[in-house]
Amino acid sequence: MAVDYYREVDLVQERVVPPEGVVVPSSGAKEAVYTPEKSNKDVIAKASSKFVKLIGNNELVDGISVRYPPYMVDFFRRRRTNLAERLDRTSEKLEKASNRYYRSERKITSTIAGLKAERKEEFIPGLTYTAVSFMTGSVLTRNRNFVYRFFTPIILGTTCLAFVLPGTFNNVKSLCYDIEKHNFPSFVENQDKIVFKINVGIGKTISVLEHTFSTIGKGVSRTQAALQEWTGLNV
């Protein structure tokens, strides 16, 4: 018998749509809610109650019978919540770490870029001369004790850097001073006091020398004038 797939469908006749005035009985399914048994005599009822408690109560969701155990739902809910919280904390820590890294990177790059102050200074040749001076100090003191081998290259390299790149040297000195002041404030304070006393002593020494030279110069000038006056010679 051939099947006509293109026939017209009578929705009422084929009970797709119920006819008017006809009561359609509802499904016999119902929600099987677990209720503890008061009687301990019926073993089957007790076993059924335990089974329902194990697999969960029956609920109708959009006409579909659904069973799920509450303890399992709570278990997975707690695990999912804990996992989400851990992921949030981990992502927050990673973001903070990456932000600190990027801030440090920008600070270092900007600091290095700001060390070279003047465009007139030839940076690469100056660094080459400084490196040669440092290695020269190492070569000259290779057979000396540790103190000479450690400080001589530093002194020669620093002196050369201050001579060939004075602006860069001042910037490096200021940077080192700021780092020391930030990490060792008490040491820098004592260091500033010592430097101030040394500068005052140098200033007083220069003033005394200038006064002494001036006094000696005046004495020589007077002696020269007296000799010219007494002897008539052009001294």
Sequence and secondary structure as in RCSB ss.txt:
>XXXX:A:sequence
MAVDYYREVDLVQERVVPPEGVVVPSSGAKEAVYTPEKSNKDVIAKASSKFVKLIGNNELVDGISVRYPPYMVDF
FRRRRTNLAERLDRTSEKLEKASNRYYRSERKITSTIAGLKAERKEEFIPGLTYTAVSFMTGSVLTRNRNFVYRF
FTPIILGTTCLAFVLPGTFNNVKSLCYDIEKHNFPSFVENQDKIVFKINVGIGKTISVLEHTFSTIGKGVSRTQA
ALQEWTGLNV
>XXXX:A:secstr
    TTS   TTTTTSS  TT      S         S SS HHHHHHHHHHHHH  EEEETTEEEE  HHHHHH
HHHHHHHHHHHHHHHHHHHHHHHHHHHHHHHHHHHHHHHH   TTS HHHHHHHHHHHHHHHHHHTTTS HHHHH
HHHHHHHHHHHHHH HHHHHHHHHHHHHHHHHH HHHHHHHHHHHHHHHHHHHHHHHHHHHHHHHHHHHHHHHHH
HHHHHH    
